[in-house]
């Protein structure tokens, strides 16, 4: 399945739009972003840490990343921002700024 930024934005907006409460305010969405980031950290610590907690579920990194993406889309929608436009601007920035920063692979690698 392939999903564009705009399709994801519209799908989230349609889901949130069916509820009277609508989008959470920005600071609550920030708190949710922080919470989801912590859940990603927990999964990675369990998978790659030196001492995973015994009996703790390894978690589902794909779902945790999707949870984070959902909240990011909610925040962008609530603020009237385009993640697609922001992503393009960010990629242009790093492709220019970091063009010589890393060691390039040889052709054919």
N, C-alpha and C positions, 0 to 999 in steps of 0.2 A: 504494500500500500504506500502510495506517495501522497504527501500532504503539503500544500504550500502554506506559507505564513498566513496569507489572507484566508485560506480555507480554515485553518486552525483558529484564527481570530474570530471569524464568523460563527464557527461551531461553538466556541466558548461563549460568545455574546448571545447566541440563541439560547444556550443553556441557562446562563445567568438571567437573561431577560424574562424568563418565565416566572421569576420570583419577585414578590413585592420589594424585598430588601435590596435587590440589585447588587452591585459590586460593593465589597467592603471598602472603607476609606483607605487612603494610601498608607498610613502608618500601620494599620492592621495587616494590610497586604505585605508590608515590609516585615512585620513579625512572622507572617506565614512563610515568606521567603527564607528567613533565618531558620525557622523550624525545619523546613524541608532540606535546607543545606546541612543542618545537623544530622538529619536522617541519612543523607548521602554519606556524610563523614562516618557515621556509625557502621554502615554497610562496608565501606572501604576499610575501616579499622578492623572489622571482623575478618574480612577476606585477606588483608595484607598485613595486619598487625602481628606483632611478635607473640602476643598472648590473648587470643580471642576468649571472651568470657564463656565458660562452660555452660552448655545448655541454651545459650542465646541463639536465636534464629539468625542465620547468615543474612537475611534480608534479600530484597530484590532490587538491585541497582537500577535496572531499566525502569521499574515502576517509580522509584524515588526520583529519578531524573525527570520522568514524565510529570510527576507531581510538581516539581520545581518549575517546569515549563508551563504548566497550567496556571500557576500563580503568577508567573512572569507575564503571560498573556493577559490575565485579569488586570494586572497593574497597568500594562500598556493600554488596554481598552479603557480602563477607568480614567486614564490621563489623556486619552485621545491620541496616542502615539502609534507609529507604524514600526513594528519590529523588523519588517522587511527592509524599510529604509534605514533604520538604525543599524541593522546587520551589514548592509552594503557599505555604509559610511565607516563602520568599524573595520571591515575587511580592507577597504581602501587605505585606511590609516595604517594598519599593521603591514600590509603588503608594501607600502612605501617606507615606513619607518624601519621595518625589520628586514628589508630586502637583502641586506648584506650581513645580517646579524648571525645567521646560522650557517653551518657547513652544508652546502648543497650536495645531493647525491649525484653520482656520475650518471651520465646518460645510459639507459638500459638497466638500471638497478631496480 
